Amino acid sequence: MPKLSGVPIAHHRALNRLQVSGALPLAALRLKPGQWVRTLRVALHMTQRQLAGRAGVSQGNLALIEKGRFEPQIATLRRLFDALYCDLIVLPVPRQRVAAILAEKTTGVPSRRLWDD
């Protein structure tokens, strides 16, 4: 995958679409938090050391987060995105349509026992 400033071009495109349309394209939703952190940090011309200092995390942990080798807690992500001038929104994305889930669960099952597995 071609890269621009060490970040895949697809990540830059996702960021540009987000900034222009205000809506997240489906592919952008699938970026891992570390990929978003790196993409935004590079777009803002920030070093890892600068971002780590602003967010109150170590530069080593930030490097691991960006590489996807460390899964940060929500509080850490909130501090990182705050330092990147972004709000963190946790958004559930259903894996399939709700109607399909209900159709699968209700086949031959009385409604009072719908969620008993």
Long-range contacts (C-beta under 8 A, 24 or more apart in sequence): 5-42, 6-38, 6-42, 7-38, 7-39, 7-42, 11-35, 11-36, 11-38, 11-39, 12-39, 12-43, 14-39, 15-39, 15-40, 15-43, 29-91, 29-93, 32-68, 33-65, 33-72, 33-77, 34-65, 34-66, 34-67, 34-68, 34-70, 35-66, 35-68, 36-81, 37-62, 37-65, 37-66, 37-77, 37-80, 37-81, 37-84, 38-66, 40-81, 40-84, 40-86, 41-66, 41-84, 44-84, 44-85, 46-84, 51-80, 51-83, 51-84, 54-83, 55-79, 55-80, 55-82, 55-83
